[in-house]
Amino acid sequence: MHSRQRFAAVAVALSTVLIAAGCASPAPEAATAEGITLEHAFGETVVPADASRVVTLGWGSTDAAIALGVVPVAIPFDSYAGDEEGVLPWVREAVDELGAELPTVLPDSPEEPPYDAIDAANPDVILAVYSGITQEQYDLLSEIAPVVAYSGKAWSTPWRDLITTVGTALGEDDKAAEVIAGIESEVAEAAAAHPEFAGKSIAAVWDVAGTFYVYKQADPRVEFLLDLGFVNAPAVNELANGDATFYYTLSYEQLDKLSSDVVLSYSDTQEGADAFLTAPQTSVIPAVGAGHVAQLVGTEYISAVSPPTALSISWGLEQLVDSLAAATAE
């Protein structure tokens, strides 16, 4: 899936409690001298005990590996929020802090993994824990190196599970737990600083290219909002139409039914953000009329929390919290 698609339908064209039942992280089955066996949507993968050359695909696995001190040999090109080389700002900063060389950036390949480039990287393991690879793609990638895929649904792995899975695959379980604890502490601190978030209902939405997306509780970006103290707006569930596990599209004629205390909208540009507040189709949303709209503007800030990762949460947290605080002010 192309990065732009991930954000709007997981993000534009078609990524706790709800997810725990169907989208838990790949579970370790057994550890041996040869490696560790991980279960996932396509079966089982044995990751060699000495795996050091890591290639990442999809979203977040790059960040998790780097947060654990393992810089991949090759990472995906991000055409949505990456720089001209396809590298996200928090990835570049983290690699610099480790004093390491920037990984090879794989060719931009929206429909299929760039198999030849991945093969050329000579990986010991391919991490695609939050991705949309298919069975066929998994089989082809497995001819190159062991592949750790997602459990349950594509593009839905919660950020905690992603970090845990990458930690297990790389033999860094304890360090993964420390990374998660550090992020949870930072998020809890932000929530404690804003008690006004507690119990407020929220709807995360994106009006883009004539299509209105609503994100369900099964989406990691919504899970993150709940960690800050918000609750998922009942209307989000009531209006759901079964489009996908983690989002659905809503007709403009139904937007007046999308009731919540706060709406969080995403916009690539300030022009788009301004249009959201004044456009006839969105002005009927109750929270918009009441002036309780939080907005994330700009591809980097949207990417940082859509969904959050081991590196991006800290990078984008302040921007998000400031916008939510303004939206909840009476």
N, C-alpha and C positions, 0 to 999 in steps of 0.2 A: 504493500500500500504506500502510495506517495505521501510525503509528510503533510502536504496541504490537505489531503483527504483525511488523514488521521485526525486532524484538529477539528474539522467541521462535520465529520460524520462517522467517526471518532473525531471526524469533524467536518470535512466538506463534501465529499462526493459519495461516498457510498450511495481512542480511545478514549467487612466487615461483616456486616452481618449477612447481607444478601449474598455477597460474593463467596463467603466461606463455604456455602453448600456446594456451589458448582464451579468455582474458579479458584480453588486453593492452589498454592504453589506446588510445583512438581515435588513429590515426596521422595526422600532418600529411602531406598529399599534395603541396601546392604553396603557396607564398606569392607573392602578386602585390600590385600596388598597390591592388587592390580588397579584398583580405583574404587569409585563409588557409583552405585547404580541409582539413577533417578527415574521416576515414573513421570509421564506427561501424556498429553493428548494422543500421541502417536505410538505409545508403547513405553519402552524402557531404553535408557542410554547409559552406558558405562563410560564415565569420564576417567581417563587415566590419572593415577595418583600423582604423576609428575607433570601434569599438563601445565604449560607455562605460556605457550603461544595461543593467545585468545583472539578470536574474531567475533565481533558482535553484530547482530542484526536487529532491526526493529527499533524499539524505543526503550531507554532506561538501562539496558544491560551494560552499555558502555560506561554510564555513570556509576553503576553499582561496582563494576570491576575496579574503576579508578579509585572510588571511595575506599575500597579494600586494599589499595596499594598496588594493584595489578593493572598496568597500562596495556591495553590490547595492542596487537600488532596491526590490526585493521578495524576500522569503524565505518558505519554507514554515513553516506553523504546526506546532510539535512538541507534540503532546498527551501524549506519554509522559514526557519529562523536562524540558520547557520550563516556564517560570513561567506565571502566569495569562494572560500575553499570548502564550504559545507560543514564547518565546525561550529558548534554551539559555544557561546561565550563562557559558560561555566565549565565546559569540558576543557577549553583551551587554558583557562585560568588554573584549573586543578592540575593539569599536566605540567604547566610551568612551575607550580608550587612543588611538585615532586621532583623537579629538575630532570625530567625525562624528555625524550624526543616525541613530537606529535606523531600519533599512529598514522599509517597509511589510510587515506580516506578512499573508500571504495567508490566506484563510479555510480552516479545517480541512476537508479534502475527501479522505476516505480512499479512495474508489473512482475518482474522476476528477480530473484537474487542474482547479483553479478558473479556467476559461478566461476568463471575463469580467473577473475581478480581474487576471489576468495581462495581458490586453489593455489594461486601464486603466493599467497601469504603464508602457506604451509602451516595451517593451524593445528593445534592439538585438540582443540574443542571449539565449537561454534555455539554461542549463547544467543538464543532467540526467544527469551522468556516472555517478553511482551512484544508480540509480533503477529503477523497474519499469514505466516507460511502455511501452505497446504500440505496434504499428505505427499503429493507428487514432489513438491519442492523439498520437503523434509527428506524424502528418499534420495533425491539427487545430491543434496547437501551431505547426507550421511556417507556418500561415496568418497567425500573429501575428508571428513573428520566427524567424530561423535557430535551430535546436535542435541542440545537441551532446549526443548520447545516449551510451550505454555500448557497448563492444565485447563480443562474446561473450554471456555470460549476464547477465540482470538481477540487480541487487543483489549483484554480485560484484567490482566494480572494486577492485583493491588500492589502498591509500591513496597509495602513491608514484605510481602511474599516474594517479590522480585529480588530484593536485596538478600533475603534468606536463601533463596534458591541459588543465586550467583555465589553467595558465600559457601554454600555446601559444595557446589561444583568445583570451586577453587580451593577447597580445604581450609576455608577461613570462616568457620561457623561463629567462633567467638568474636572475631572482629566485626562480622555482619551484625551480630546482636548489639555490639557497641555503637555501630553506625545508626542503627534503628533507634536505640535509646537516646542518642544525641539529638536526632531529628525530633523525636517525640517530646523531648524536653524543651526544645526550641519552640515547637508548635504549642505545647502546653503553656509556656511562658507568654506567648502571644495571646492565647485564649484568656489567660488569667488577667492580662492587662486590659482586656476588653470584655468585661462581664456582660455588657449589653448584647453580645452575640448569643448568649445562652438562651436556647429555646426559641429563637427567632426562626421562622420558616423561610427557606430560600429555594429559588429555582435558578439553575444555571442554564443559560440559553445562548444561541448564536443565530442571528438573522443574517444570512449571507446568500448572495446570488439568487434571491427570490425564494429561498427555502428557510423555514424556521425550525431549528433544532432545539430539542429539550433533552437534557442529560439526566438519566436515571440514577438511582442510588447505586446501581451496580457499576457505575463509571468511577474510576479512581479519583477523578477531579472532584466529584461530589463527596466521596468518602473523606477527602481532605477538608472540605468545608465543614463536614460534620465533626471532624476532629477539633475544629476551632469553636465548636459550641452550637452551631446552627442545627436545625432539623430539616429533613427533606419535606418540602411543602406537600401536603396531601394531594393537592391538585396535580402534581407531577405524576403521581401514580394513577389518579382517577382518569386523566386524559390519555394515558399511554395506549398506544394502538398496536403494539407488537412489532414495530419496525425492526428492532434489534434488541439485544440484551442490555446495552448500555446507553441507548439514545432512541428517540423517535422524532418524527417530523410532525408538525402541527400546522393545520391550515390557518391562514390569517383570520378567517371567520370565527375561529375558536379562541383567539388570544384573550378575549375578555374573560374567559373562564380560568385563565392561568393565575390563580390567586395565590399570593405569598406575601410575607412581610417584606422581603427583599428579593430583587432580581439581580443576578450577576450576569452581565452580558460581555461577550468577547468581540473585539473589533480589530482588524489589522491596522486601521488608520484612524486618526482623530476625526476625519471626515465621516467615516462609517459610524464612529461612536456618537457623533453629534446627530447623525441621521436617525439613529435608533431612538433617541429621545423625542424626536419631533415627527417621525413618519406616521401617517394615519394608521397603518396596520399595527404598529407597536405601541402607540400612545394609548390604546384601549386597555393595555395590561394594567391591572389595578396598582401594582407597585410603581409603575412608570408614572401614572397619574398622581400618585402620592409623593413622588420625588424620592423614592427609596430604591435607587438604582446604583449598584456598584458596577464599574466598568474596568476591564483590563484592555488596555490599548497598546498595540504593537506586537509583532510576531514573537519577539524574545520573551516578553512578559507573559504572553499567552502560553507559550511553550513551557515556561518554567513551572506552570501549575496544571498543565493540560496534557497528560497527567503529570503529577510531581514525580521526581526521581531522587536518588540518593544525593545528587549534587545540586539539582535545580531548586529544591524546596528552600534551602537557605538563601540562594541567589535571588529568588523572586518573592519571598515571604513578605517583606516589608511593603512592597508595592501593593500586593493584594490586600493585606490587612488595612492599610491606609484607606483604600477605596471602600472596603466593607465598613469601616468605621464611619466614613462620611455618609454612607448610604443608610446606616442605622441611626444616625443622629436625628433627634426629634426636631 
